[in-house]
């Protein structure tokens, strides 16, 4: 059909196609009427975040309302099965996370975990998961990937990415492998600014693209772009806005024919200079098909984005054919999801707390335990105080409870008194000073080496008290200087495993 600007019927169809490419978030736990109206008019779907979920029952009612407004809606969520969780945003995730799966290096286990996460999303009514993160975490100072990655070796990351994708998509829920072409070698968070990665095309092919080739081969139905600048590939546009990267590398070289999803356009790496509406225009021009708008979008903001896209089409910057292609891909994704849901029955719920593939023994085996920690454990040392290093988590993780504190809050384990108030002493960048602490002290934080106040406090404690054990529930520095025990993740399951290790009656046997 030839699209003419003065044809009202064509303009209405064009607006509907534009709307099909948009995936906003919203505030609240009930579908607002402005969003329901847009869904009835063809809006592509909705992205759900932790603030939209208060219980499993409420989530199912919410997704049912979305589907009632638009039976072909994409209902997306970030459920990586680890530190980044939405289903368990209030209590912490019962899954191990990618870094632990990579360290365990059991592909069947990784596939099973991906499958468990997929079944949970099927039961909740979601049909697209913005996971897994298949970035190679080659920079230990990375503030946004870290334990979300399967590791530092391209082949291992690729193998586990493919396994997780296979398991997850067997449930009928699509994955979105991210963050193309690789967000691992950054020391900047693209939520806050634009990272720059100096990689040649040959270096990308040897490292960052290896997991994405595996994801395409494993049948990933969508792939998410990243807001990173690779000057040696495209010196002017970040990946989300780069046709050279999205069309040249992803479509042509890697042969991906599914839906390209933009990372959230409210991130500073995308909209910090241009604003969200212009970011949407640039992303669609470059080759994105489905635009994740952000977390707290509004009706007025969606009007602005649609107007910008229509104006871009009117001026010739964005072709109507590109919009038709993008909308068509989104519609096919939704239709395929409906077919898969009809064909794949949902099994009875699995109790992830007792399922053997999520046992704490398996998790403990992946911890990095220094000689100092091994001596502490072998001696049966019991802490008198726990120092909790409070840092600001990246926006992807948010404020979900973490590690042993999440597990203790749930009351499912008996913890040493040291882990309970008032024996927990918090420190933060705003309040970095510690009182004098005698006796054995546990210190626990995430990415300890990246926070100057934390390393200063640990150094001071070590100088004053030889009975200090430092735990890093994030991704430690390469020299592990501030990680006597590194858990490579802070999900509730990892917290339970850490408590089991510290509380074990026969620790030598556990460490054997």
Residue, then its C-alpha position, 0 to 999 in steps of 0.5 A: x500500500x502506498x502511504x500518502x500524507x493526505x490520506x486520513x485512512x492511511x494516516x490512521x494506519x500509520x499511527x497504529x503502526x507507530x504505536x505498535x513499535x512502542x513499549x512503555x512502562x507506567x506507575x502503579x499496580x493497576x493498568x491505568x485507563x490511558x494505557x488501556x486505551x492505547x492498548x485497545x488502539x494498537x499499542x505494542x505492549x507494556x514493560x513491567x518493573x518491580x514497582x508494578x508488582x506486589x504479589x503473584x495474584x495481583x500480577x496475573x490480574x494486571x497481565x490479564x487486564x493488559x491482554x483484555x485490552x490488546x490480546x496481542x500485547x507484548x508484556x515484557x519484564x526483566x527477570x534475569x534470575x539473579x540480582x536483577x529480578x522483578x518477580x521477587x523485587x520485594x524479597x530477593x530472587x531464589x535463583x543463582x544468577x548468571x555469574x554463578x551458573x557460568x562458574x559452575x559450568x554445568x550447561x544442563x543446570x543453566x538450561x534448567x534454571x532458564x526453564x524455571x524462570x520461563x515457567x514462572x513468567x508463563x504463569x504470571x502472564x508475561x511473554x517477553x523476558x529481557x534476559x539473559x545478559x550475554x555480555x562478557x564481563x571483561x572489566x571487573x570495574x563494570x558498574x552495570x553488568x558484573x554478576x549479570x554476566x556468565x563470565x569472562x571467556x567468550x566460549x563459556x559465555x556463549x555456551x551458557x547463553x545458548x543453554x539458558x535461551x533454550x531452556x527459557x524459550x521451551x516454555x513459550x516465553x521469548x528471550x531478549x539476549x542483551x546488550x548487543x554488541x556487548x556491554x561488558x568492557x565498560x566502566x560507565x553505566x549507560x543508565x547514567x551516561x554514554x560508555x565508549x568502547x574502543x574495539x575494532x571489528x575484528x576484536x568484536x568478532x573474536x570476543x563480544x559477538x561470540x555469545x550473540x552468534x550463539x544466541x542467534x543459533x539457539x533461536x533467540x526471538x529478540x535481541x536488545x541493543x545497548x547504548x554504547x559508542x564504538x568509535x571504530x565501528x560507528x564514531x557518531x552513533x551509539x549502537x541503538x542508533x547505529x544502522x552499521x551495528x544493527x543492520x550491518x552486524x546484527x542483521x547481515x553478518x549474524x543473520x538475525x531475523x527476529x525483533x530488535x528491542x532497544x534498551x530503555x530510551x529513558x537511559x542517559x546513554x540514549x536520551x541524555x542529549x536528544x530527549x526520549x522522543x528524538x531517541x525513539x526516532x533515531x532508534x527506529x531509523x537505525x533498525x530497532x523494531x520495538x522501543x522500550x521507552x522507560x519505567x514511569x511513562x505518561x500519556x502526554x509523553x507517549x503523545x510526544x513520542x508518536x508526534x515526533x515519529x510521525x513528523x520524522x516520517x513526514x519529513x522523510x527522515x524515517x520511512x513508512x516502509x521502516x515503520x511497517x517492517x518494525x511493526x510487522x516484526x512485533x506483530x509476528x512476535x506476538x502472534x508466535x507467542x500466542x501460538x506457543x502458549x496454546x501449544x505448550x501446557x504449563x506444568x504444576x508449579x515447581x518449589x524452587x526453594x527445595x528443587x535439587x538444582x537450586x541446592x545451596x551445596x551446588x552454589x557454595x561450590x562456585x564461591x571463591x574462597x581465599x586461604x585466609x577465609x579457609x582458615x577462618x572457616x576451618x577454625x570454626x570462627x564465629x563473628x560477633x559483628x557484621x559490617x554491612x557496606x551500603x552502596x547504591x545499586x545500579x538502576x537495573x538491580x534497583x533496591x531489591x533486598x540482597x544476599x543474607x539480609x534478604x534470606x534472614x528477612x524471610x525467616x527461612x534460616x537460623x542465622x548467627x546473632x551477628x547477622x541480626x540487629x543490633x549487631x549489624x553495623x552499616x556504613x555508606x559513602x554518607x556515613x563511612x566511619x566505623x566504631x571500634x570493633x573487637x572480636x571476629x568481624x564479618x564485612x559484606x558488600x557488593x563490588x567492594x573494590x569500586x567504592x573508596x569509602x568501603x576499601x578505606x574502611x576495610x583497610x582500617x579494620x584490617x589494621x586494627x583487628x586481625x579477625x576480619x573476614x571480607x565478603x564480596x557479594x558482587x564481582x570482585x577485583x581481579x586481585x580479590x584484595x577485598x574479597x576473602x569470600x566472593x559469592x559472585x552474586x547477591x540473590x537470596x539463594x546466594x545469601x542462603x548459601x553463604x549463611x550455610x557455609x558460615x554456619x556449617x558444623x563441619x566446614x572442612x568437609x564443605x570446603x574439601 
